Amino acid sequence: MEVKVLDINGKETGRKVQLSDSVFGIEPNNHAVYLDVKQYLANQRQGTHKAKERAEVAGSTRKIKKQKGTGTARAGSAKSPVFKGGGTIFGPRPRSYSFKLNKSLKRLARKSAFSLKAKESNLIVVEDFTFEAPSTKKFISFLGALGLENKKSLIVLGDSNKNVYLSSRNLKASNVVTNSELSTYAILNANNLVLLEGSLEGIEENLSK
């Protein structure tokens, strides 16, 4: 598929780029996307939750009443889960929520995400640019020229560009990454995807393996 190349001011350069149909034009696999996003969100969980169990709560271990003759159930410790202040039964313990996915499935998920953005016409290609110094004002002007000001957007760079990254850091709605940092979640979480020309070769090379 052919896409027009825009400049930093949002105007057409008169050039077009050919996007690989094997990356940007496949039939999206929703289940692969689901699994990859699920793994990403699972990896964000710290898993440090913990509830005190019977052996860990503070309290006396003496038998609180005699075994027989009270007319109620027998009880051996105030730390029993059936009493207020007692331990928690099967409470949460620290654990890792991460799980493994095959590389081929993760590549399929990212290609599906790119294809969805292309199908919805929410994909823009912009020629490579940089700033002489970090400037949030210039970055906002760039977004405004593309009609993306105050919209959730993902800008994908070919190589690390410190000035562009620092210019965007104060803007909650915009996220700047390199093509090696892309994730299915980041692609789908943005309303609009902005690809710099220099990122296309790396994206297609990584996903065509």
C-alpha positions as CSV (number, residue, x, y, z in Angstrom):
1,M,0.0,0.0,0.0
2,E,1.2,3.5,-0.8
3,V,1.1,6.3,1.7
4,K,1.9,10.0,1.2
5,V,4.9,11.4,3.1
6,L,4.3,14.6,5.0
7,D,6.8,17.1,6.3
8,I,7.1,18.5,9.8
9,N,4.6,21.2,9.0
10,G,2.0,18.6,7.9
11,K,2.2,19.4,4.2
12,E,2.7,16.9,1.4
13,T,6.2,16.5,0.2
14,G,5.1,15.1,-3.2
15,R,6.6,11.7,-2.3
16,K,5.0,8.4,-1.4
17,V,6.3,5.3,0.3
18,Q,5.4,1.7,-0.3
19,L,4.4,-0.1,2.9
20,S,4.8,-3.8,3.0
21,D,1.5,-5.7,2.7
22,S,3.0,-8.4,4.8
23,V,3.2,-6.0,7.8
24,F,0.6,-3.3,7.2
25,G,-2.0,-5.2,5.1
26,I,-2.7,-8.5,6.7
27,E,-6.0,-9.8,8.1
28,P,-5.7,-8.9,11.8
29,N,-5.5,-11.9,14.2
30,N,-7.5,-10.7,17.2
31,H,-6.5,-13.6,19.5
32,A,-2.8,-12.9,18.9
33,V,-3.4,-9.3,19.7
34,Y,-5.3,-10.2,22.9
35,L,-2.5,-12.5,24.1
36,D,0.2,-10.0,23.5
37,V,-1.6,-7.1,25.2
38,K,-2.5,-9.5,28.1
39,Q,1.2,-10.3,28.5
40,Y,2.2,-6.7,28.4
41,L,-0.3,-5.7,31.1
42,A,0.7,-8.8,33.2
43,N,4.3,-7.7,33.1
44,Q,3.4,-4.3,34.5
45,R,2.0,-5.9,37.7
46,Q,4.4,-5.8,40.6
47,G,2.9,-8.9,42.3
48,T,4.0,-7.7,45.7
49,H,0.5,-8.2,47.3
50,K,0.5,-10.1,50.6
51,A,-2.0,-10.9,53.3
52,K,-1.0,-12.3,56.7
53,E,-2.0,-15.9,57.3
54,R,-2.7,-17.7,60.5
55,A,0.9,-18.2,61.4
56,E,1.8,-14.5,60.7
57,V,-0.7,-12.4,62.6
58,A,0.0,-11.1,66.1
59,G,-1.9,-12.8,68.9
60,S,-1.8,-15.3,71.7
61,T,-1.6,-19.0,71.0
62,R,-3.3,-20.1,74.2
63,K,-6.5,-22.1,73.9
64,I,-9.2,-19.5,74.4
65,K,-11.8,-21.8,75.9
66,K,-12.2,-25.4,77.0
67,Q,-12.7,-28.0,74.4
68,K,-16.1,-29.3,75.5
69,G,-19.2,-28.2,77.3
70,T,-19.5,-24.7,76.0
71,G,-22.3,-25.5,73.5
72,T,-20.3,-23.8,70.7
73,A,-17.7,-24.9,68.3
74,R,-14.3,-25.8,69.7
75,A,-11.6,-23.1,69.2
76,G,-7.8,-23.4,69.8
77,S,-6.4,-19.9,68.9
78,A,-7.5,-16.3,68.6
79,K,-5.5,-16.2,65.4
80,S,-7.9,-18.6,63.7
81,P,-9.4,-17.2,60.5
82,V,-12.9,-17.5,61.8
83,F,-12.2,-14.7,64.4
84,K,-11.9,-11.0,63.9
85,G,-8.2,-10.1,63.7
86,G,-7.3,-13.6,62.7
87,G,-5.3,-14.7,59.7
88,T,-6.6,-14.7,56.1
89,I,-7.5,-18.0,54.4
90,F,-5.7,-18.5,51.1
91,G,-4.8,-14.8,51.0
92,P,-2.7,-13.3,48.1
93,R,1.1,-14.1,48.1
94,P,3.9,-12.4,46.2
95,R,4.1,-13.8,42.7
96,S,5.0,-13.1,39.1
97,Y,2.2,-12.7,36.6
98,S,4.5,-12.9,33.6
99,F,4.0,-15.7,31.0
100,K,5.8,-16.7,27.9
101,L,4.7,-16.1,24.3
102,N,6.4,-17.3,21.1
103,K,8.3,-14.7,19.1
104,S,6.2,-15.6,16.0
105,L,3.0,-14.9,17.8
106,K,4.2,-11.6,19.1
107,R,5.3,-10.6,15.6
108,L,1.8,-11.6,14.3
109,A,0.2,-9.4,17.0
110,R,2.3,-6.4,16.1
111,K,1.6,-6.8,12.4
112,S,-2.1,-7.1,13.2
113,A,-2.0,-3.9,15.2
114,F,-0.2,-2.1,12.3
115,S,-2.8,-3.4,9.8
116,L,-5.7,-2.2,12.0
117,K,-4.2,1.3,12.1
118,A,-3.7,1.3,8.4
119,K,-7.2,0.0,7.7
120,E,-8.7,2.7,9.9
121,S,-6.6,5.4,8.2
122,N,-5.0,6.3,11.5
123,L,-1.4,5.9,10.2
124,I,0.7,8.9,9.1
125,V,4.2,8.8,7.6
126,V,6.4,11.9,8.2
127,E,9.9,12.6,6.8
128,D,12.7,12.4,9.4
129,F,13.2,15.6,11.4
130,T,15.0,16.7,14.6
131,F,15.2,19.7,16.9
132,E,18.4,21.7,17.6
133,A,17.4,21.7,21.3
134,P,14.5,20.2,23.3
135,S,11.4,22.3,22.8
136,T,7.9,21.3,23.9
137,K,6.5,24.3,22.0
138,K,7.9,23.1,18.7
139,F,6.7,19.5,19.4
140,I,3.2,20.9,20.1
141,S,3.3,22.8,16.8
142,F,4.3,19.6,15.0
143,L,1.3,17.8,16.5
144,G,-1.0,20.7,15.6
145,A,0.2,20.6,12.0
146,L,-0.8,17.0,11.8
147,G,-4.1,17.6,13.6
148,L,-3.1,15.5,16.6
149,E,-2.9,18.2,19.3
150,N,-4.5,16.8,22.5
151,K,-5.0,13.4,20.8
152,K,-3.4,10.2,21.9
153,S,-0.6,9.6,19.5
154,L,2.4,7.4,19.1
155,I,5.5,8.8,17.3
156,V,7.9,6.1,16.1
157,L,11.5,7.2,15.4
158,G,14.1,5.2,13.4
159,D,16.9,5.9,15.8
160,S,17.0,7.4,19.3
161,N,16.6,11.2,19.1
162,K,17.1,12.7,22.5
163,N,15.8,16.2,21.6
164,V,12.6,14.9,20.1
165,Y,12.0,12.6,23.1
166,L,12.7,15.3,25.7
167,S,10.4,17.7,23.7
168,S,7.5,15.3,24.1
169,R,8.0,14.1,27.7
170,N,5.7,16.7,29.3
171,L,2.8,15.7,27.0
172,K,0.6,13.0,28.5
173,A,-1.2,12.3,25.2
174,S,1.9,11.7,23.1
175,N,4.4,8.9,23.3
176,V,7.7,8.8,21.5
177,V,9.5,5.5,20.9
178,T,12.0,3.9,18.6
179,N,11.0,1.1,16.3
180,S,12.8,-1.4,18.6
181,E,10.7,-0.3,21.5
182,L,7.3,-0.9,19.9
183,S,4.7,-3.0,21.5
184,T,1.3,-4.1,20.4
185,Y,-0.2,-2.4,23.5
186,A,1.4,1.0,22.6
187,I,0.2,0.8,19.0
188,L,-3.4,0.1,19.9
189,N,-3.4,2.5,22.9
190,A,-2.8,5.4,20.6
191,N,-5.5,6.9,18.4
192,N,-3.0,7.9,15.7
193,L,0.3,6.3,14.7
194,V,3.0,8.6,13.3
195,L,5.9,6.8,11.6
196,L,9.0,8.6,10.6
197,E,10.5,7.5,7.3
198,G,13.6,6.3,9.0
199,S,11.6,3.8,11.1
200,L,9.9,2.0,8.3
201,E,12.9,-0.1,7.2
202,G,13.5,-1.3,10.8
203,I,9.9,-2.1,11.4
204,E,9.5,-4.2,8.3
205,E,12.9,-5.9,8.9
206,N,11.9,-6.8,12.4
207,L,8.5,-8.1,11.5
208,S,9.2,-9.9,8.3
209,K,11.5,-12.5,10.0
